[in-house]
């Protein structure tokens, strides 16, 4: 009987200590997490450096997408004739 009371007392004491530590530490940890997330978002969405100013009327192409393989194959395939089924 005494061992059971001792076990219950120690268990309740440990649970109470964990609760107190959580009340003290969790707000600090959450604030740190939120500030880190805010910093990450701010770094991600900051305005990038503007490219150098180009004179009016000048066009420059930064990216030309590659042709896909099917389009190149269709260009080399030749002429096609529509097929009509005769019954």
N, CA, C and O atoms as a Maestro MAE file, in Angstrom:
{
 s_m_m2io_version
 :::
 2.0.0
}

f_m_ct {
 s_m_title
 :::
 protein
 m_atom[348] {
  # First column is atom index #
  i_m_mmod_type
  r_m_x_coord
  r_m_y_coord
  r_m_z_coord
  i_m_residue_number
  s_m_chain_name
  s_m_pdb_residue_name
  s_m_pdb_atom_name
  i_m_atomic_number
  :::
  1 25 0.828 -1.194 0.000 1 A "UNK " " N  " 7
  2 3 0.000 0.000 0.000 1 A "UNK " " CA " 6
  3 2 0.869 1.253 0.000 1 A "UNK " " C  " 6
  4 15 0.566 2.220 -0.699 1 A "UNK " " O  " 8
  5 25 1.954 1.240 0.785 2 A "UNK " " N  " 7
  6 3 2.844 2.389 0.879 2 A "UNK " " CA " 6
  7 2 3.570 2.633 -0.447 2 A "UNK " " C  " 6
  8 15 3.808 3.779 -0.827 2 A "UNK " " O  " 8
  9 25 3.918 1.557 -1.144 3 A "UNK " " N  " 7
  10 3 4.600 1.687 -2.428 3 A "UNK " " CA " 6
  11 2 3.681 2.339 -3.462 3 A "UNK " " C  " 6
  12 15 4.130 3.127 -4.294 3 A "UNK " " O  " 8
  13 25 2.399 2.002 -3.401 4 A "UNK " " N  " 7
  14 3 1.433 2.584 -4.330 4 A "UNK " " CA " 6
  15 2 1.287 4.085 -4.089 4 A "UNK " " C  " 6
  16 15 1.247 4.865 -5.041 4 A "UNK " " O  " 8
  17 25 1.207 4.492 -2.824 5 A "UNK " " N  " 7
  18 3 1.108 5.918 -2.503 5 A "UNK " " CA " 6
  19 2 2.365 6.667 -2.935 5 A "UNK " " C  " 6
  20 15 2.284 7.773 -3.470 5 A "UNK " " O  " 8
  21 25 3.530 6.058 -2.699 6 A "UNK " " N  " 7
  22 3 4.800 6.675 -3.103 6 A "UNK " " CA " 6
  23 2 4.840 6.843 -4.630 6 A "UNK " " C  " 6
  24 15 5.245 7.890 -5.135 6 A "UNK " " O  " 8
  25 25 4.417 5.802 -5.354 7 A "UNK " " N  " 7
  26 3 4.386 5.860 -6.822 7 A "UNK " " CA " 6
  27 2 3.453 6.960 -7.310 7 A "UNK " " C  " 6
  28 15 3.820 7.738 -8.191 7 A "UNK " " O  " 8
  29 25 2.250 7.033 -6.746 8 A "UNK " " N  " 7
  30 3 1.282 8.055 -7.143 8 A "UNK " " CA " 6
  31 2 1.807 9.455 -6.834 8 A "UNK " " C  " 6
  32 15 1.652 10.364 -7.649 8 A "UNK " " O  " 8
  33 25 2.424 9.641 -5.671 9 A "UNK " " N  " 7
  34 3 2.961 10.940 -5.288 9 A "UNK " " CA " 6
  35 2 4.066 11.383 -6.256 9 A "UNK " " C  " 6
  36 15 4.076 12.531 -6.698 9 A "UNK " " O  " 8
  37 25 4.983 10.488 -6.581 10 A "UNK " " N  " 7
  38 3 6.086 10.820 -7.494 10 A "UNK " " CA " 6
  39 2 5.538 11.093 -8.898 10 A "UNK " " C  " 6
  40 15 6.007 12.007 -9.576 10 A "UNK " " O  " 8
  41 25 4.561 10.317 -9.333 11 A "UNK " " N  " 7
  42 3 3.973 10.516 -10.656 11 A "UNK " " CA " 6
  43 2 3.284 11.873 -10.749 11 A "UNK " " C  " 6
  44 15 3.450 12.597 -11.731 11 A "UNK " " O  " 8
  45 25 2.509 12.212 -9.719 12 A "UNK " " N  " 7
  46 3 1.828 13.504 -9.713 12 A "UNK " " CA " 6
  47 2 2.839 14.636 -9.673 12 A "UNK " " C  " 6
  48 15 2.654 15.645 -10.353 12 A "UNK " " O  " 8
  49 25 3.900 14.496 -8.897 13 A "UNK " " N  " 7
  50 3 4.944 15.525 -8.809 13 A "UNK " " CA " 6
  51 2 5.644 15.717 -10.160 13 A "UNK " " C  " 6
  52 15 5.882 16.848 -10.584 13 A "UNK " " O  " 8
  53 25 5.966 14.623 -10.823 14 A "UNK " " N  " 7
  54 3 6.639 14.711 -12.127 14 A "UNK " " CA " 6
  55 2 5.708 15.355 -13.154 14 A "UNK " " C  " 6
  56 15 6.150 16.199 -13.933 14 A "UNK " " O  " 8
  57 25 4.454 14.982 -13.170 15 A "UNK " " N  " 7
  58 3 3.499 15.578 -14.102 15 A "UNK " " CA " 6
  59 2 3.342 17.076 -13.849 15 A "UNK " " C  " 6
  60 15 3.255 17.860 -14.794 15 A "UNK " " O  " 8
  61 25 3.306 17.471 -12.590 16 A "UNK " " N  " 7
  62 3 3.186 18.880 -12.239 16 A "UNK " " CA " 6
  63 2 4.422 19.657 -12.701 16 A "UNK " " C  " 6
  64 15 4.296 20.765 -13.223 16 A "UNK " " O  " 8
  65 25 5.623 19.077 -12.511 17 A "UNK " " N  " 7
  66 3 6.860 19.733 -12.968 17 A "UNK " " CA " 6
  67 2 6.887 19.874 -14.491 17 A "UNK " " C  " 6
  68 15 7.312 20.903 -15.016 17 A "UNK " " O  " 8
  69 25 6.433 18.840 -15.195 18 A "UNK " " N  " 7
  70 3 6.393 18.909 -16.658 18 A "UNK " " CA " 6
  71 2 5.431 20.004 -17.105 18 A "UNK " " C  " 6
  72 15 5.717 20.738 -18.051 18 A "UNK " " O  " 8
  73 25 4.293 20.112 -16.427 19 A "UNK " " N  " 7
  74 3 3.309 21.142 -16.761 19 A "UNK " " CA " 6
  75 2 3.893 22.536 -16.545 19 A "UNK " " C  " 6
  76 15 3.703 23.422 -17.379 19 A "UNK " " O  " 8
  77 25 4.599 22.738 -15.438 20 A "UNK " " N  " 7
  78 3 5.202 24.049 -15.152 20 A "UNK " " CA " 6
  79 2 6.290 24.392 -16.174 20 A "UNK " " C  " 6
  80 15 6.359 25.520 -16.661 20 A "UNK " " O  " 8
  81 25 7.124 23.423 -16.488 21 A "UNK " " N  " 7
  82 3 8.170 23.668 -17.484 21 A "UNK " " CA " 6
  83 2 7.564 23.973 -18.856 21 A "UNK " " C  " 6
  84 15 8.072 24.825 -19.584 21 A "UNK " " O  " 8
  85 25 6.494 23.287 -19.202 22 A "UNK " " N  " 7
  86 3 5.839 23.537 -20.488 22 A "UNK " " CA " 6
  87 2 5.267 24.946 -20.527 22 A "UNK " " C  " 6
  88 15 5.351 25.617 -21.556 22 A "UNK " " O  " 8
  89 25 4.689 25.403 -19.425 23 A "UNK " " N  " 7
  90 3 4.149 26.765 -19.386 23 A "UNK " " CA " 6
  91 2 5.241 27.811 -19.549 23 A "UNK " " C  " 6
  92 15 5.000 28.886 -20.098 23 A "UNK " " O  " 8
  93 25 6.442 27.497 -19.075 24 A "UNK " " N  " 7
  94 3 7.541 28.457 -19.186 24 A "UNK " " CA " 6
  95 2 8.242 28.389 -20.541 24 A "UNK " " C  " 6
  96 15 8.591 29.420 -21.116 24 A "UNK " " O  " 8
  97 25 8.445 27.183 -21.045 25 A "UNK " " N  " 7
  98 3 9.283 27.023 -22.238 25 A "UNK " " CA " 6
  99 2 8.519 27.074 -23.559 25 A "UNK " " C  " 6
  100 15 9.055 27.576 -24.547 25 A "UNK " " O  " 8
  101 25 7.294 26.576 -23.608 26 A "UNK " " N  " 7
  102 3 6.573 26.527 -24.884 26 A "UNK " " CA " 6
  103 2 6.335 27.897 -25.512 26 A "UNK " " C  " 6
  104 15 6.502 28.030 -26.724 26 A "UNK " " O  " 8
  105 25 5.951 28.928 -24.746 27 A "UNK " " N  " 7
  106 3 5.785 30.239 -25.398 27 A "UNK " " CA " 6
  107 2 7.075 30.753 -26.033 27 A "UNK " " C  " 6
  108 15 7.045 31.354 -27.107 27 A "UNK " " O  " 8
  109 25 8.195 30.521 -25.376 28 A "UNK " " N  " 7
  110 3 9.483 30.956 -25.928 28 A "UNK " " CA " 6
  111 2 9.785 30.195 -27.217 28 A "UNK " " C  " 6
  112 15 10.228 30.785 -28.203 28 A "UNK " " O  " 8
  113 25 9.546 28.891 -27.204 29 A "UNK " " N  " 7
  114 3 9.814 28.086 -28.396 29 A "UNK " " CA " 6
  115 2 8.896 28.476 -29.555 29 A "UNK " " C  " 6
  116 15 9.341 28.539 -30.701 29 A "UNK " " O  " 8
  117 25 7.610 28.739 -29.264 30 A "UNK " " N  " 7
  118 3 6.690 29.145 -30.324 30 A "UNK " " CA " 6
  119 2 7.068 30.505 -30.898 30 A "UNK " " C  " 6
  120 15 6.989 30.705 -32.110 30 A "UNK " " O  " 8
  121 25 7.477 31.444 -30.042 31 A "UNK " " N  " 7
  122 3 7.888 32.757 -30.546 31 A "UNK " " CA " 6
  123 2 9.103 32.619 -31.454 31 A "UNK " " C  " 6
  124 15 9.193 33.280 -32.488 31 A "UNK " " O  " 8
  125 25 10.028 31.762 -31.064 32 A "UNK " " N  " 7
  126 3 11.220 31.548 -31.876 32 A "UNK " " CA " 6
  127 2 10.850 30.921 -33.224 32 A "UNK " " C  " 6
  128 15 11.381 31.313 -34.263 32 A "UNK " " O  " 8
  129 25 9.932 29.942 -33.201 33 A "UNK " " N  " 7
  130 3 9.497 29.309 -34.440 33 A "UNK " " CA " 6
  131 2 8.799 30.299 -35.366 33 A "UNK " " C  " 6
  132 15 9.051 30.315 -36.571 33 A "UNK " " O  " 8
  133 25 7.919 31.124 -34.798 34 A "UNK " " N  " 7
  134 3 7.175 32.088 -35.605 34 A "UNK " " CA " 6
  135 2 8.115 33.128 -36.199 34 A "UNK " " C  " 6
  136 15 7.971 33.495 -37.365 34 A "UNK " " O  " 8
  137 25 9.071 33.604 -35.416 35 A "UNK " " N  " 7
  138 3 9.997 34.611 -35.953 35 A "UNK " " CA " 6
  139 2 10.876 34.016 -37.052 35 A "UNK " " C  " 6
  140 15 11.196 34.693 -38.029 35 A "UNK " " O  " 8
  141 25 11.260 32.763 -36.893 36 A "UNK " " N  " 7
  142 3 12.061 32.112 -37.937 36 A "UNK " " CA " 6
  143 2 11.237 31.948 -39.214 36 A "UNK " " C  " 6
  144 15 11.755 32.147 -40.313 36 A "UNK " " O  " 8
  145 25 9.958 31.586 -39.078 37 A "UNK " " N  " 7
  146 3 9.092 31.440 -40.251 37 A "UNK " " CA " 6
  147 2 8.865 32.795 -40.921 37 A "UNK " " C  " 6
  148 15 8.865 32.886 -42.148 37 A "UNK " " O  " 8
  149 25 8.672 33.845 -40.124 38 A "UNK " " N  " 7
  150 3 8.493 35.181 -40.692 38 A "UNK " " CA " 6
  151 2 9.740 35.614 -41.448 38 A "UNK " " C  " 6
  152 15 9.647 36.182 -42.536 38 A "UNK " " O  " 8
  153 25 10.891 35.348 -40.878 39 A "UNK " " N  " 7
  154 3 12.142 35.726 -41.531 39 A "UNK " " CA " 6
  155 2 12.291 34.966 -42.849 39 A "UNK " " C  " 6
  156 15 12.735 35.530 -43.850 39 A "UNK " " O  " 8
  157 25 11.919 33.693 -42.846 40 A "UNK " " N  " 7
  158 3 12.008 32.899 -44.071 40 A "UNK " " CA " 6
  159 2 11.087 33.460 -45.154 40 A "UNK " " C  " 6
  160 15 11.484 33.575 -46.314 40 A "UNK " " O  " 8
  161 25 9.859 33.806 -44.774 41 A "UNK " " N  " 7
  162 3 8.907 34.360 -45.746 41 A "UNK " " CA " 6
  163 2 9.393 35.716 -46.244 41 A "UNK " " C  " 6
  164 15 9.305 35.997 -47.439 41 A "UNK " " O  " 8
  165 25 9.898 36.552 -45.358 42 A "UNK " " N  " 7
  166 3 10.403 37.861 -45.774 42 A "UNK " " CA " 6
  167 2 11.579 37.710 -46.736 42 A "UNK " " C  " 6
  168 15 11.677 38.456 -47.711 42 A "UNK " " O  " 8
  169 25 12.462 36.767 -46.478 43 A "UNK " " N  " 7
  170 3 13.599 36.546 -47.376 43 A "UNK " " CA " 6
  171 2 13.127 36.011 -48.725 43 A "UNK " " C  " 6
  172 15 13.705 36.331 -49.763 43 A "UNK " " O  " 8
  173 25 12.084 35.206 -48.704 44 A "UNK " " N  " 7
  174 3 11.607 34.599 -49.947 44 A "UNK " " CA " 6
  175 2 10.895 35.619 -50.828 44 A "UNK " " C  " 6
  176 15 10.993 35.549 -52.053 44 A "UNK " " O  " 8
  177 25 10.189 36.553 -50.230 45 A "UNK " " N  " 7
  178 3 9.372 37.462 -51.018 45 A "UNK " " CA " 6
  179 2 9.925 38.881 -51.099 45 A "UNK " " C  " 6
  180 15 9.221 39.791 -51.537 45 A "UNK " " O  " 8
  181 25 11.163 39.081 -50.687 46 A "UNK " " N  " 7
  182 3 11.730 40.414 -50.868 46 A "UNK " " CA " 6
  183 2 11.891 40.676 -52.353 46 A "UNK " " C  " 6
  184 15 12.096 39.755 -53.143 46 A "UNK " " O  " 8
  185 25 11.797 41.922 -52.714 47 A "UNK " " N  " 7
  186 3 11.872 42.294 -54.125 47 A "UNK " " CA " 6
  187 2 13.272 42.026 -54.654 47 A "UNK " " C  " 6
  188 15 14.247 42.510 -54.080 47 A "UNK " " O  " 8
  189 25 13.390 41.271 -55.727 48 A "UNK " " N  " 7
  190 3 14.732 41.021 -56.285 48 A "UNK " " CA " 6
  191 2 15.304 42.298 -56.895 48 A "UNK " " C  " 6
  192 15 14.583 43.264 -57.148 48 A "UNK " " O  " 8
  193 25 16.588 42.281 -57.120 49 A "UNK " " N  " 7
  194 3 17.260 43.416 -57.734 49 A "UNK " " CA " 6
  195 2 16.667 43.665 -59.118 49 A "UNK " " C  " 6
  196 15 16.451 42.730 -59.888 49 A "UNK " " O  " 8
  197 25 16.408 44.924 -59.421 50 A "UNK " " N  " 7
  198 3 15.877 45.254 -60.740 50 A "UNK " " CA " 6
  199 2 16.972 45.115 -61.790 50 A "UNK " " C  " 6
  200 15 18.119 45.484 -61.540 50 A "UNK " " O  " 8
  201 25 16.628 44.583 -62.972 51 A "UNK " " N  " 7
  202 3 17.644 44.460 -64.020 51 A "UNK " " CA " 6
  203 2 18.067 45.859 -64.494 51 A "UNK " " C  " 6
  204 15 17.336 46.829 -64.295 51 A "UNK " " O  " 8
  205 25 19.216 45.957 -65.106 52 A "UNK " " N  " 7
  206 3 19.660 47.267 -65.588 52 A "UNK " " CA " 6
  207 2 18.659 47.846 -66.578 52 A "UNK " " C  " 6
  208 15 18.041 47.113 -67.350 52 A "UNK " " O  " 8
  209 25 18.508 49.144 -66.551 53 A "UNK " " N  " 7
  210 3 17.531 49.826 -67.404 53 A "UNK " " CA " 6
  211 2 17.951 49.711 -68.863 53 A "UNK " " C  " 6
  212 15 19.092 50.002 -69.223 53 A "UNK " " O  " 8
  213 25 16.992 49.274 -69.707 54 A "UNK " " N  " 7
  214 3 17.249 49.154 -71.139 54 A "UNK " " CA " 6
  215 2 16.610 50.339 -71.846 54 A "UNK " " C  " 6
  216 15 15.549 50.811 -71.437 54 A "UNK " " O  " 8
  217 25 17.237 50.812 -72.883 55 A "UNK " " N  " 7
  218 3 16.627 51.910 -73.636 55 A "UNK " " CA " 6
  219 2 15.308 51.468 -74.270 55 A "UNK " " C  " 6
  220 15 15.116 50.289 -74.564 55 A "UNK " " O  " 8
  221 25 14.411 52.420 -74.476 56 A "UNK " " N  " 7
  222 3 13.102 52.121 -75.059 56 A "UNK " " CA " 6
  223 2 13.279 51.573 -76.471 56 A "UNK " " C  " 6
  224 15 14.112 52.061 -77.235 56 A "UNK " " O  " 8
  225 25 12.495 50.563 -76.808 57 A "UNK " " N  " 7
  226 3 12.533 49.987 -78.148 57 A "UNK " " CA " 6
  227 2 13.473 48.805 -78.268 57 A "UNK " " C  " 6
  228 15 13.481 48.145 -79.307 57 A "UNK " " O  " 8
  229 25 14.251 48.514 -77.266 58 A "UNK " " N  " 7
  230 3 15.167 47.370 -77.319 58 A "UNK " " CA " 6
  231 2 14.474 46.156 -76.728 58 A "UNK " " C  " 6
  232 15 13.827 46.255 -75.685 58 A "UNK " " O  " 8
  233 25 14.603 45.020 -77.382 59 A "UNK " " N  " 7
  234 3 13.993 43.784 -76.927 59 A "UNK " " CA " 6
  235 2 15.103 42.780 -76.666 59 A "UNK " " C  " 6
  236 15 16.027 42.625 -77.464 59 A "UNK " " O  " 8
  237 25 14.995 42.113 -75.550 60 A "UNK " " N  " 7
  238 3 15.942 41.034 -75.276 60 A "UNK " " CA " 6
  239 2 15.166 39.807 -74.832 60 A "UNK " " C  " 6
  240 15 14.201 39.914 -74.077 60 A "UNK " " O  " 8
  241 25 15.590 38.638 -75.304 61 A "UNK " " N  " 7
  242 3 14.938 37.382 -74.966 61 A "UNK " " CA " 6
  243 2 15.842 36.658 -73.988 61 A "UNK " " C  " 6
  244 15 16.989 36.333 -74.298 61 A "UNK " " O  " 8
  245 25 15.297 36.408 -72.782 62 A "UNK " " N  " 7
  246 3 16.098 35.749 -71.749 62 A "UNK " " CA " 6
  247 2 16.002 34.231 -71.831 62 A "UNK " " C  " 6
  248 15 16.935 33.539 -71.424 62 A "UNK " " O  " 8
  249 25 14.895 33.696 -72.347 63 A "UNK " " N  " 7
  250 3 14.680 32.257 -72.322 63 A "UNK " " CA " 6
  251 2 13.930 31.840 -73.576 63 A "UNK " " C  " 6
  252 15 12.911 32.433 -73.929 63 A "UNK " " O  " 8
  253 25 14.436 30.826 -74.238 64 A "UNK " " N  " 7
  254 3 13.760 30.240 -75.387 64 A "UNK " " CA " 6
  255 2 13.484 28.791 -75.027 64 A "UNK " " C  " 6
  256 15 14.424 28.015 -74.850 64 A "UNK " " O  " 8
  257 25 12.216 28.405 -74.914 65 A "UNK " " N  " 7
  258 3 11.920 27.025 -74.518 65 A "UNK " " CA " 6
  259 2 12.326 26.048 -75.611 65 A "UNK " " C  " 6
  260 15 12.161 26.339 -76.796 65 A "UNK " " O  " 8
  261 25 12.848 24.907 -75.230 66 A "UNK " " N  " 7
  262 3 13.236 23.918 -76.247 66 A "UNK " " CA " 6
  263 2 11.999 23.281 -76.866 66 A "UNK " " C  " 6
  264 15 10.967 23.139 -76.211 66 A "UNK " " O  " 8
  265 25 12.116 22.901 -78.130 67 A "UNK " " N  " 7
  266 3 11.014 22.208 -78.789 67 A "UNK " " CA " 6
  267 2 10.924 20.807 -78.208 67 A "UNK " " C  " 6
  268 15 11.947 20.167 -77.966 67 A "UNK " " O  " 8
  269 25 9.707 20.328 -77.985 68 A "UNK " " N  " 7
  270 3 9.581 18.970 -77.477 68 A "UNK " " CA " 6
  271 2 9.800 17.976 -78.617 68 A "UNK " " C  " 6
  272 15 9.714 18.341 -79.789 68 A "UNK " " O  " 8
  273 25 10.082 16.728 -78.272 69 A "UNK " " N  " 7
  274 3 10.467 15.720 -79.257 69 A "UNK " " CA " 6
  275 2 9.346 15.419 -80.248 69 A "UNK " " C  " 6
  276 15 9.606 15.168 -81.424 69 A "UNK " " O  " 8
  277 25 8.092 15.442 -79.772 70 A "UNK " " N  " 7
  278 3 6.979 15.130 -80.671 70 A "UNK " " CA " 6
  279 2 6.842 16.189 -81.762 70 A "UNK " " C  " 6
  280 15 6.554 15.851 -82.910 70 A "UNK " " O  " 8
  281 25 7.038 17.439 -81.433 71 A "UNK " " N  " 7
  282 3 6.916 18.490 -82.438 71 A "UNK " " CA " 6
  283 2 8.012 18.344 -83.486 71 A "UNK " " C  " 6
  284 15 7.758 18.536 -84.675 71 A "UNK " " O  " 8
  285 25 9.231 18.005 -83.060 72 A "UNK " " N  " 7
  286 3 10.324 17.821 -84.019 72 A "UNK " " CA " 6
  287 2 10.063 16.611 -84.901 72 A "UNK " " C  " 6
  288 15 10.360 16.644 -86.095 72 A "UNK " " O  " 8
  289 25 9.508 15.537 -84.329 73 A "UNK " " N  " 7
  290 3 9.222 14.334 -85.120 73 A "UNK " " CA " 6
  291 2 8.133 14.619 -86.143 73 A "UNK " " C  " 6
  292 15 8.202 14.123 -87.267 73 A "UNK " " O  " 8
  293 25 7.125 15.409 -85.774 74 A "UNK " " N  " 7
  294 3 6.042 15.733 -86.710 74 A "UNK " " CA " 6
  295 2 6.562 16.607 -87.836 74 A "UNK " " C  " 6
  296 15 6.068 16.508 -88.959 74 A "UNK " " O  " 8
  297 25 7.544 17.459 -87.574 75 A "UNK " " N  " 7
  298 3 8.105 18.297 -88.629 75 A "UNK " " CA " 6
  299 2 8.826 17.454 -89.675 75 A "UNK " " C  " 6
  300 15 8.813 17.815 -90.852 75 A "UNK " " O  " 8
  301 25 9.448 16.358 -89.294 76 A "UNK " " N  " 7
  302 3 10.234 15.525 -90.209 76 A "UNK " " CA " 6
  303 2 9.421 14.385 -90.817 76 A "UNK " " C  " 6
  304 15 9.909 13.700 -91.716 76 A "UNK " " O  " 8
  305 25 8.202 14.169 -90.351 77 A "UNK " " N  " 7
  306 3 7.439 12.987 -90.755 77 A "UNK " " CA " 6
  307 2 6.950 13.064 -92.196 77 A "UNK " " C  " 6
  308 15 6.802 12.023 -92.836 77 A "UNK " " O  " 8
  309 25 6.699 14.228 -92.718 78 A "UNK " " N  " 7
  310 3 6.227 14.335 -94.092 78 A "UNK " " CA " 6
  311 2 4.742 14.618 -94.138 78 A "UNK " " C  " 6
  312 15 4.138 15.012 -93.140 78 A "UNK " " O  " 8
  313 25 4.148 14.407 -95.338 79 A "UNK " " N  " 7
  314 3 2.730 14.699 -95.526 79 A "UNK " " CA " 6
  315 2 1.884 13.512 -95.080 79 A "UNK " " C  " 6
  316 15 2.293 12.356 -95.199 79 A "UNK " " O  " 8
  317 25 0.717 13.817 -94.574 80 A "UNK " " N  " 7
  318 3 -0.217 12.778 -94.156 80 A "UNK " " CA " 6
  319 2 -1.500 12.930 -94.961 80 A "UNK " " C  " 6
  320 15 -1.925 14.040 -95.284 80 A "UNK " " O  " 8
  321 25 -2.103 11.799 -95.276 81 A "UNK " " N  " 7
  322 3 -3.370 11.783 -96.007 81 A "UNK " " CA " 6
  323 2 -4.430 11.243 -95.069 81 A "UNK " " C  " 6
  324 15 -4.229 10.223 -94.409 81 A "UNK " " O  " 8
  325 25 -5.578 11.942 -95.011 82 A "UNK " " N  " 7
  326 3 -6.664 11.489 -94.156 82 A "UNK " " CA " 6
  327 2 -7.185 10.182 -94.689 82 A "UNK " " C  " 6
  328 15 -7.276 9.995 -95.902 82 A "UNK " " O  " 8
  329 25 -7.532 9.267 -93.793 83 A "UNK " " N  " 7
  330 3 -8.011 7.947 -94.144 83 A "UNK " " CA " 6
  331 2 -9.507 7.889 -93.923 83 A "UNK " " C  " 6
  332 15 -9.996 8.274 -92.860 83 A "UNK " " O  " 8
  333 25 -10.239 7.411 -94.919 84 A "UNK " " N  " 7
  334 3 -11.660 7.219 -94.778 84 A "UNK " " CA " 6
  335 2 -11.968 5.746 -94.926 84 A "UNK " " C  " 6
  336 15 -11.556 5.101 -95.891 84 A "UNK " " O  " 8
  337 25 -12.695 5.224 -93.960 85 A "UNK " " N  " 7
  338 3 -13.016 3.794 -93.988 85 A "UNK " " CA " 6
  339 2 -14.175 3.554 -94.951 85 A "UNK " " C  " 6
  340 15 -15.190 4.248 -94.894 85 A "UNK " " O  " 8
  341 25 -14.020 2.566 -95.838 86 A "UNK " " N  " 7
  342 3 -15.045 2.204 -96.813 86 A "UNK " " CA " 6
  343 2 -15.664 0.910 -96.352 86 A "UNK " " C  " 6
  344 15 -14.965 -0.068 -96.088 86 A "UNK " " O  " 8
  345 25 -17.026 0.907 -96.252 87 A "UNK " " N  " 7
  346 3 -17.701 -0.301 -95.784 87 A "UNK " " CA " 6
  347 2 -18.336 -1.045 -96.926 87 A "UNK " " C  " 6
  348 15 -18.950 -2.091 -96.716 87 A "UNK " " O  " 8
  :::
 }
 m_bond[347] {
  # First column is bond index #
  i_m_from
  i_m_to
  i_m_order
  :::
  1 1 2 1
  2 2 3 1
  3 3 4 2
  4 3 5 1
  5 5 6 1
  6 6 7 1
  7 7 8 2
  8 7 9 1
  9 9 10 1
  10 10 11 1
  11 11 12 2
  12 11 13 1
  13 13 14 1
  14 14 15 1
  15 15 16 2
  16 15 17 1
  17 17 18 1
  18 18 19 1
  19 19 20 2
  20 19 21 1
  21 21 22 1
  22 22 23 1
  23 23 24 2
  24 23 25 1
  25 25 26 1
  26 26 27 1
  27 27 28 2
  28 27 29 1
  29 29 30 1
  30 30 31 1
  31 31 32 2
  32 31 33 1
  33 33 34 1
  34 34 35 1
  35 35 36 2
  36 35 37 1
  37 37 38 1
  38 38 39 1
  39 39 40 2
  40 39 41 1
  41 41 42 1
  42 42 43 1
  43 43 44 2
  44 43 45 1
  45 45 46 1
  46 46 47 1
  47 47 48 2
  48 47 49 1
  49 49 50 1
  50 50 51 1
  51 51 52 2
  52 51 53 1
  53 53 54 1
  54 54 55 1
  55 55 56 2
  56 55 57 1
  57 57 58 1
  58 58 59 1
  59 59 60 2
  60 59 61 1
  61 61 62 1
  62 62 63 1
  63 63 64 2
  64 63 65 1
  65 65 66 1
  66 66 67 1
  67 67 68 2
  68 67 69 1
  69 69 70 1
  70 70 71 1
  71 71 72 2
  72 71 73 1
  73 73 74 1
  74 74 75 1
  75 75 76 2
  76 75 77 1
  77 77 78 1
  78 78 79 1
  79 79 80 2
  80 79 81 1
  81 81 82 1
  82 82 83 1
  83 83 84 2
  84 83 85 1
  85 85 86 1
  86 86 87 1
  87 87 88 2
  88 87 89 1
  89 89 90 1
  90 90 91 1
  91 91 92 2
  92 91 93 1
  93 93 94 1
  94 94 95 1
  95 95 96 2
  96 95 97 1
  97 97 98 1
  98 98 99 1
  99 99 100 2
  100 99 101 1
  101 101 102 1
  102 102 103 1
  103 103 104 2
  104 103 105 1
  105 105 106 1
  106 106 107 1
  107 107 108 2
  108 107 109 1
  109 109 110 1
  110 110 111 1
  111 111 112 2
  112 111 113 1
  113 113 114 1
  114 114 115 1
  115 115 116 2
  116 115 117 1
  117 117 118 1
  118 118 119 1
  119 119 120 2
  120 119 121 1
  121 121 122 1
  122 122 123 1
  123 123 124 2
  124 123 125 1
  125 125 126 1
  126 126 127 1
  127 127 128 2
  128 127 129 1
  129 129 130 1
  130 130 131 1
  131 131 132 2
  132 131 133 1
  133 133 134 1
  134 134 135 1
  135 135 136 2
  136 135 137 1
  137 137 138 1
  138 138 139 1
  139 139 140 2
  140 139 141 1
  141 141 142 1
  142 142 143 1
  143 143 144 2
  144 143 145 1
  145 145 146 1
  146 146 147 1
  147 147 148 2
  148 147 149 1
  149 149 150 1
  150 150 151 1
  151 151 152 2
  152 151 153 1
  153 153 154 1
  154 154 155 1
  155 155 156 2
  156 155 157 1
  157 157 158 1
  158 158 159 1
  159 159 160 2
  160 159 161 1
  161 161 162 1
  162 162 163 1
  163 163 164 2
  164 163 165 1
  165 165 166 1
  166 166 167 1
  167 167 168 2
  168 167 169 1
  169 169 170 1
  170 170 171 1
  171 171 172 2
  172 171 173 1
  173 173 174 1
  174 174 175 1
  175 175 176 2
  176 175 177 1
  177 177 178 1
  178 178 179 1
  179 179 180 2
  180 179 181 1
  181 181 182 1
  182 182 183 1
  183 183 184 2
  184 183 185 1
  185 185 186 1
  186 186 187 1
  187 187 188 2
  188 187 189 1
  189 189 190 1
  190 190 191 1
  191 191 192 2
  192 191 193 1
  193 193 194 1
  194 194 195 1
  195 195 196 2
  196 195 197 1
  197 197 198 1
  198 198 199 1
  199 199 200 2
  200 199 201 1
  201 201 202 1
  202 202 203 1
  203 203 204 2
  204 203 205 1
  205 205 206 1
  206 206 207 1
  207 207 208 2
  208 207 209 1
  209 209 210 1
  210 210 211 1
  211 211 212 2
  212 211 213 1
  213 213 214 1
  214 214 215 1
  215 215 216 2
  216 215 217 1
  217 217 218 1
  218 218 219 1
  219 219 220 2
  220 219 221 1
  221 221 222 1
  222 222 223 1
  223 223 224 2
  224 223 225 1
  225 225 226 1
  226 226 227 1
  227 227 228 2
  228 227 229 1
  229 229 230 1
  230 230 231 1
  231 231 232 2
  232 231 233 1
  233 233 234 1
  234 234 235 1
  235 235 236 2
  236 235 237 1
  237 237 238 1
  238 238 239 1
  239 239 240 2
  240 239 241 1
  241 241 242 1
  242 242 243 1
  243 243 244 2
  244 243 245 1
  245 245 246 1
  246 246 247 1
  247 247 248 2
  248 247 249 1
  249 249 250 1
  250 250 251 1
  251 251 252 2
  252 251 253 1
  253 253 254 1
  254 254 255 1
  255 255 256 2
  256 255 257 1
  257 257 258 1
  258 258 259 1
  259 259 260 2
  260 259 261 1
  261 261 262 1
  262 262 263 1
  263 263 264 2
  264 263 265 1
  265 265 266 1
  266 266 267 1
  267 267 268 2
  268 267 269 1
  269 269 270 1
  270 270 271 1
  271 271 272 2
  272 271 273 1
  273 273 274 1
  274 274 275 1
  275 275 276 2
  276 275 277 1
  277 277 278 1
  278 278 279 1
  279 279 280 2
  280 279 281 1
  281 281 282 1
  282 282 283 1
  283 283 284 2
  284 283 285 1
  285 285 286 1
  286 286 287 1
  287 287 288 2
  288 287 289 1
  289 289 290 1
  290 290 291 1
  291 291 292 2
  292 291 293 1
  293 293 294 1
  294 294 295 1
  295 295 296 2
  296 295 297 1
  297 297 298 1
  298 298 299 1
  299 299 300 2
  300 299 301 1
  301 301 302 1
  302 302 303 1
  303 303 304 2
  304 303 305 1
  305 305 306 1
  306 306 307 1
  307 307 308 2
  308 307 309 1
  309 309 310 1
  310 310 311 1
  311 311 312 2
  312 311 313 1
  313 313 314 1
  314 314 315 1
  315 315 316 2
  316 315 317 1
  317 317 318 1
  318 318 319 1
  319 319 320 2
  320 319 321 1
  321 321 322 1
  322 322 323 1
  323 323 324 2
  324 323 325 1
  325 325 326 1
  326 326 327 1
  327 327 328 2
  328 327 329 1
  329 329 330 1
  330 330 331 1
  331 331 332 2
  332 331 333 1
  333 333 334 1
  334 334 335 1
  335 335 336 2
  336 335 337 1
  337 337 338 1
  338 338 339 1
  339 339 340 2
  340 339 341 1
  341 341 342 1
  342 342 343 1
  343 343 344 2
  344 343 345 1
  345 345 346 1
  346 346 347 1
  347 347 348 2
  :::
 }
}
